[in-house]
Amino acid sequence: MFDDSVPEDDPEREAWRERQMSLYGAQIELHDAGLVEIVHPANGERPDLVTATEAGRAALA
């Protein structure tokens, strides 16, 4: 996402990092609530692949 020349403490990089952490937290909350399930765990090259559970689909209806 960011060029190596962008410092680690760059405000835009830090804002992006915070958004990423919020998204990870949301995914964990959805999983803990039983609304999504992991169909393929992360493998170091890509994140967990998830799908909505029956409860998740019902919550969206």
C-alpha atoms as one frame of an Amber mdcrd trajectory, in Angstrom:
protein
   0.000   0.000   0.000   2.758   2.450   0.907   6.114   2.975  -0.757   9.156
   2.099   1.347  10.123   5.781   1.291   7.056   6.676   3.395   8.119   6.793
   7.061   6.477   4.391   9.514   5.145   7.320  11.555   3.550   9.055   8.549
   0.017  10.193   9.553  -1.601   8.574   6.508   0.178   5.275   7.187  -0.904
   5.380  10.825  -4.518   6.166   9.852  -4.491   3.249   7.400  -3.105   0.944
  10.112  -5.872   2.028  12.510  -8.553   1.332   9.885  -7.069  -2.115   9.235
  -7.073  -2.946  12.945 -10.706  -1.807  13.213 -11.656  -4.074  10.324  -9.871
  -7.031  11.918 -11.692  -6.305  15.174 -15.039  -6.202  13.378 -14.316  -9.557
  11.738 -13.487 -11.088  15.122 -16.703  -9.680  16.606 -18.764 -11.115  13.739
 -17.100 -14.505  14.214 -17.580 -14.456  17.990 -21.260 -13.604  17.468 -21.643
 -16.607  15.161 -22.518 -14.437  12.160 -19.583 -15.547   9.984 -17.422 -18.652
   9.853 -13.921 -19.188   8.528 -13.945 -21.382   5.426 -10.183 -21.136   4.718
  -7.762 -19.966   7.431  -5.154 -17.331   6.641  -2.025 -18.812   5.126   0.501
 -15.967   5.258  -0.301 -14.839   1.741  -3.945 -13.929   2.268  -6.268 -13.338
   5.230  -8.968 -15.702   6.490 -11.721 -16.320   3.972 -15.101 -16.166   5.666
 -18.726 -16.706   4.774 -21.957 -15.722   6.470 -23.597 -18.349   8.655 -27.347
 -18.976   8.690 -27.555 -16.562  11.650 -25.549 -14.013   9.693 -27.820 -14.289
   6.666 -30.885 -14.003   8.911 -29.433 -10.868  10.508 -29.079  -9.312   7.065
 -32.629 -10.156   5.990
